[in-house]
């Protein structure tokens, strides 16, 4: 999911030392200002499971220390705590950062200049914990795994009266991609970020303002290769080399338009492609150690085939592996080395086909990441995607006990279809230059849900067909819930403030007011419901709400019990 669960102030619990500040914020957004002695603010508790991916980040700005503190361990930070309901009660099992270097790396020290981004991208441990922090004490408990998480802001130390602002907060649970890309950070725009691969002869590429997908943009046309006239026999154009490291999250996409072939009976291997090569400075020189697509299952699905005649989006979404490579695709052997750079490319197959292929709206985003050392008795599962979709475990790497079985489900974007899974073998060898029979990837299943035996570390890719379409529909988001005890006249702000509501038992004593915002992309009808014990609907309402607009309802109910559990549901 790509729903931000940490919007300021809606998803954070403010307090006397954590206040909303709409005058200081990142890019005009509001911030939470921590002040005083107990500088702390947390988001809502949210359920999670072991091996879920948790992503949280924010921008932090800080004043000088009021007591002259220059320690790298003190200032403002964003942290994450993991909880569970245990045999000793609900409590904390683990927290990030841990003490030491991890603590210092996540801190914005007092006196830091400007807005500084900090955050977390972790896989929930599959550990069974046998102690829990509850009531301020560490107590033993029966073995239990994490079931809840909580992000928080903190200022250190409590004696310091300096101010800290937190803005542009984002929290994601199992994101199907990284948070929405910033277009200004797109590393491969079309056409300006591509160039000829070989030679300086007559151009086999040109820009077009006719065959474009987005009005006002240009596309790249890769024209036919003419033997003896130009040097680019591969019909390929490249971006420049960019540094990457194992654990980096790479998302690359491009829209490709392929017309009719000028050759009889083109094969399923031929058409337009988006791909990338990964390099390392090996003991035999700077060379390719990994290519995507890998032959041969990956290759055939990465091609937009001749005769398609419509714009098709191709997307690569995966984690750079921490594999130690020892062999070049030509068979040369070198000392073990990991990837250190990459280049994105566009090409056309076959080289002699007289047809043109057009490439538009290209994007490349590289999100830095790290991979921890693989523990003894564990194997690493890499999950990637080609096409528009994700998996139930997201896109990334997770570690599992050797011999265990992991179940994963492919989830296509709206308008797309899951095709199949591939397993990279040997491992992840580069693509063979001439499409020979060497197999670097094999199809392992066409059902959306598969079970993976973790007898060894594996790199598995979900393949999706089709191009994503925008769902035009209204979307309901709760704007607030307030509860009134008519006997006392006291209003309680249940959501988003998080107050617990109290009401005197009696007929007509309970008033609930709640509202919705239309955060979709069109006008439409939204509904609201209050659901009581046993699923009984105590109130329902609907309203036509324009895009960006709001609706609200207020209902009077009987307070018939000492404790009354009610649910507010909204939708469209």
N, C-alpha and C positions, 0 to 999 in steps of 0.2 A: 504494500500500500504506500501511496505517496501523500497521505493526509498528514499535514503538520499538526502534531499533538502538543506543541509547546508555544502556541501563539501568546504574545504578551498583549494585554494582561489576562486574556480569557482563561488560559490554562495554568495560571500560577496563583498560589495562595499568598496574598499580600498580608502584611502584619505591621505592627507599629514601627519596625525597623526596616521594612521593605515596602516602599511606597511607589505608586505610579508617577512617573515624571514625563510629561508630554512636552517639556521644553528642551530636554536634552535627549537625543536619540540618534541612532545610526540611519542616515539617509532620510531624515524626517519621521522615522517611526518612533513610537513611544518606548520608554525604557523603564526598568525597575531599578530604583535607586536604593542601595543598602547604606544605612547610616546607623549611628549609635554604637552600642556595645555588642548586642547579639545580632550580628549581620548575617542573616540567613533567610532564604526563601526557597520553597520547593514547588515543583509542579505537582500534578495529580498523580496518585498511585495508579498504575496501569498493569493489567495482567500480562504475563509473558510465559514462555516455556523454554526449557533448556534448548540450546542451539538456535534460538531466535537471534536475529541481528538487531542491535539497538544502535541508532545513530542520533547523536545530539550535538548541537553546536550553537554558539552565540557570539556576539561582539561585546567586548568589555572595554570600558574606559575608566580610568582611575586617577585620583588626585595624588599629590604628594602626601607622604605619611605625616600625620600630625605629631608623631613622636620621633621623627627622623629615622624610621625603620628602613634599612637598605637590604634586608635579607631577600634572597631569591625565593625563599619558602613562604613569604608573606605577601598578601595582596588580595586580588580577586580571582576566583576560579569557578568553573562549572564542574560539578561532580555527578556521580551516579552511584546509587545504592541498590542492592538486590535483596529481596525479602522473601519470606515464606510463612505460611501458617504451620507451625511446628507443634510437637507434643508439649513444648514448654510455652506455647503461645506465639502470637504473631511477632516477628522480629527480623532484624537485619542479619543476613548471612555473609555478605561481602560488600565492599565499597571500593570505588575507584575515584581518585588515584590512591594507590598504595604509597606507603612512606618511602622517602628517599628520592631517587632521580625522577621517578614517575610523578611524584608530588611537585617537584620544582618545574618540570616540563609543562605542567598544566596550569601553572600560576601566571597571572599578569602582575608583576611586582609593583609596589607603590612607586609612583613617579613615572611610569611608562607613558610614552607619548602616543596620543591618538587612540583610535579604536583598534583593538587586537582581537583576532578570532581564536577561540579555543573550543575544543569539542572532543567527542568520543565516538568511536565506531568499533563496537565489540560484538563478539558472539557470546551469548549467555552460556556460562559453563554448564557442562553436563555432570558436575560434581555432586556427590551426596555429602551434605554438610552434617556434622554431628554436634555442633554448638551454635548458639544463636545469641545475639545481643537483644535483650528484652528488659524493659524497666531499667535501662542503664547498666545492666550486669550481663556478663558472658556466662551462659548456663548451658549444660549439656542437653541434647535432645535426641530423639530417634532420628536415624538417617533421613534426610529430606532434601529435595531439589528446589531450586528457585522457582517461584510462581508469580512474583510481582517485582516491578522495578519503579524507580523514582529518580528523576533528575533534580538537581538542586544548584542554587547559587550560594556562594559563601564568601565572606570577607574575613581575613586574618591580619592582625590579632584582634581580640575583643577590646583591648585597651586603646586601639587606634581609632581616632575620631575622623579620619579621612573618609571621603565619599567614593562609592563605586557604582557605576551604571552598567546594566546588562540590557542589550537590545538585540533585535533581529534574531530571536531564539527560534530554533527548529528542533523538533523531536520526531523521529520516525521509527516505527516498529516494522521490521521486515520490509524495507523499501524495495519496490520492484525496479528501482534504479536509484542513483543518487539523487538528492534534492534537485529541483528544476535547474538546469544549466543556466549560467549567466552568459547571454549572447556575446557580451564584450570579451569573454574569455575563450571564445571559439578559436581553436588553434588551426583549423583548416577550412577557411572560407573559400567558396568557389566564385570567381576563378583565381583570385589574387594569390592564394597560398599553394598553387601547384605549378610545376615546371616540367619541361621535357626531360626524359630520363637519359637518352643517348643522343649525342651528336648535335650539330648546329645546322643541319640541312633544312630543306623545305619543311615548313611546319605541318605536322599531321594533326595538330590541335588548333582550334580557334574558338573564340567565344561567340555566343549566339544570344540575341535578344528576341528571337522568334520562338525557338523551342525552349521555353522556360516554364517552370511550374508556378513560381511566385511572381506576379506582375512587378516590374521595376527591377528585377534581378537579371543576372546573366547566367547562362549555362556554359559548360565546356563541351565541345564536340571533338571526339576522337575519330579522325577520318581514316580511310584505308591506307595501309602501308604500301608503298610502291618500291619494289625491289630495285636497287641500284640508284634510287633517287634520294631517299632519306635513310637515315641511320637507325631509326627507331623500329626495328623489326618486331619488337614485342608489343607495339601499340599500347605503351604504358606511360603514364605520367605520375610523378611523385610529389609529395610534400618534402619538407626538409627533415633531417634527423632531429629527434627530440629525446631528451634523457628520460628514462623510466627506471624503476626499481621493482623487485618482487613485492607483491602486495598492492601495487598501484591498480586503481580501478579505471579501466579504459572503456569509453563509450564513443563509438564512431558510427556515423550514419551518412547516407547519401541517397538521393532519389535518382533513379536511372530509367531512361526511356530508350527502348530498343525497337527499331522497326523491322521490316522484312529483311531476311538475308538475301544477299546477291549470289549465293552459292546453292546448288541443289542439296537437299537433305542435310541441313546443318544438324549436328549432334546435340544432345542434351547438355554437353559440356561447354557449349559455345554461346557467347553473348557478352554482356557487360558485367563487370565485377568491381566490388570494393574489397580491398584486402590490406594487409599490413605485414611487414617483415620486422623481426626483432633481432638485434645485433648484440655482439659482445666483443671486447678486445681480447682475443684468445692468444694462445702461445704461437699460433701460425698467422696471426694478423687479425684485422677487424673484419668480421664475417657474420653472415646470417646464421642464427642458431635455431630460429623458430619462425614459421610463417602461418598466418591464418588467411585463407582457408588452408587446412592440411589436406593432403590427398587421402582417399578419393571421395569418401562420403561427404565431407565438408565442402569440397570443391563444387560438386554438382548442384548443391543447394545454395551456394553463394552467387550463382550466375542468374542474371535476368536474361532469359533466352530470346534468341532471334524470333521475331514475329509477335512478341508480347504487345507492343503498340500502345502501352499505357505507362504512366509513371509508376514505378514500384520502389518502395523504400526498403533499403537494406541496412541493417543495424548490427554492429558487433558490440557485445556487452560482456565483459569478462574481467577477471583478475589476472595480472601478470604472475605467472607461476614462479616458485622459488627453486625450480628444477636446476640441477647442475648439468649442463650440456657438455658432451665430450666428442661430438661428431658433426662435421659439416655435411651438407646435403650431397656433396660430391664424394663423400666417403673419407675425407681427411679426418684424422684423429688429433685432438688437442687436450691439454690439461683441463680438468673440470672448471667450468666458469658459469656465472649467472648472467642473465640479461641486463644490459645497461642502457640501451637506447632502442628507438623504433622509428619506422617511417611508414606513413600511410600512402597507399597508391590506388589508382584507378586504371583499369585496362580493358581491352577488348579481345575476345577470342571468336573466330580464328583470325590469325594475323593477315590472311589474304582476302577475307570477305570484303566486298566493295561497299557494304552498308556502313552507315554512320551510327554512333551511339552517343547519347547526350547524358550529362551528369549535372545535377542541380542541387542547391540547398545543402551543401556539405557541412558537416560538423564533426569536431573532434574535441573531446573533453578528457583530461587526465586528472583524476582525483588521487592525491598521494595517500598511500597506505603502507602498512607493514604486516609481515607474517611472523608470528612467534616461532621459535624452534619447535620442531615436532617431538613431543614427548614419547618416551619408550612405551610400546604397547598401543600406539595410536597410528592411524592412517589419515591422510588429508584428502578431503573431497573438494574439488574445484567444480563449481557450477557456473556455466556461461550460457549465452544465448546468441543465436543469429536470427534476426528478425525482431518483430515487435512483440515482446512478451517477457515473462519472468518465470520464476519457480516458487513453490511454496516455501523454500528455504532462502529465497532471494538469489542475488547474483553475488558470488563471493566464495570464500574458502572456509571450511569448518573441519574440525578434527573429531575422529570417531574411534572407538575401541576396535582394535584389530579383530576381524571375524564377525563384527556386528553387521546388522542390516539396516540401511537407511531408506526410508520411503520418501519420495519426492514427486510432486505434481507440477506439471507445466501449466502456466496460466497465460493465455494469449491476451493481447490488448483487444479492445472492442474493434470488430471488423477484420480480425486476423484469425488464423486457424493453426492449431498445433499440428506439426507434421510428424516428427520423430526425434529420437535421442541418438547422439553419437558418442562413442567412446574413443578418445585419442589414445593411440598405442605407441609404444616403442621408444620413449614416451614423447609425444608432441614433436615428432621429427618434421623438419621443413618440407614444404611441398616439392615434389619432384619436378625438375625443370621442363620435362617434355610430356608430362601426363602419363608416365609409364605405369606399370601395374603395381608398383610399390604402394602399399596401403598404410597410411598413417592414421586413419580414422575409420571406424566401422559403425554401422547402424546396429543399435542394441535393442530397439523397441519402438513401436508406434502408438502404444497406449499412453495417455496423458500421465498416468500414475505408474511409476516403476519402483521396484525394490532393488537397491544397490548393495551388493555384498562387498564389505570393506576389507577384503583380504589383502589389498594393497592400496596405495594412494592412487586416485583416479581423477581424470579431467573429463567431465561429461558436459555436453552442450545440447541445449534444447533448440530445435529448429522450428520456426514459425513461418507461415506463408501469408501473403496478402499485405495490405498496407493499412495502418490504423485510421479510423474515422472518428470524428468528434461526435460524442453523444449530445444531442441537443435536448436538454431537459432541465427543469427547475430542480434545485437541490435544497433541502431543508436543513438548517443548522440551528440548534437551540441557542437563543440569544440570552435567555435568563429565566430563572424560576424563583418566585418569591412566595412565601407562605405567611398568612395572617392568622393570629389567634384573636378572634373577635372579642373574646372575653376580656383580654388585656389590652387589645389594640396594638400589639407588638408585631412588626413585620420581621421576618427572617429571610436573609438573602442566601438561599440554598445554592444557587448556581449563577455565576461561576465562583462566588466568594467561598463556598464550602461550609456555610454555617449549618448547624444542626437545628431543625425546627422543633418547637414545642407548642402544644395546643391543649387547651382545657377540654376534656371530654364533654360532649353535649351536641344537641341538634343544631346544625347550621353554624357551628363554631369555627369550622375550618374553611379558609379561603385560599385557593391556589391560583396564582397569576403566572402565566408563562408565555413566551413568545418565540417566534422563529424568524430567521433571515433567509432570503432566497440567495444562495451563493452559487447557483448553477450558471447556465449561460443563456437561458431564455426565460420569459415570463411563464407563469404557470400556477396551478393549484397546489397548495401545501396543506397538510393536515396535522392536527395535534390530538393526542389521546392521553388520558390519565387512566392507568390500569391498576386495579386494586387486587386484594388477595384472591387467589384462585383464577386469575386472569380476567376477572370481571371488569368490563369497560365502564368506568364511572363518568367519563365525559369524553366527547369527541367533537371536533370542530374542523372546518376547512375554510380556506379563503384564497381568492385569486391574488397572487403577490407578484408585482413586477420584478424584473431582474434588479437585484440590489436593494429591494424593498423589504418590508417586515410586516408581520401580523402578530396579534396577541389575543389571548383568551383569559377570562377570569371566571372561576367556577366556585360555588359555595357547596360544601359537603358536610356531612355529619362526622364528627369525631367520635367513633363508636368503640374505641379500644384504647388501652393505655399506650400501646405501641401499634402504629399503623404504617405498614410498608407499602408505598405507592411508587409507580413507575411512570415517568413522562416519556412518551414516544412521539417523534415527529417524522414526517416523510413527505413524499409527493406521489 
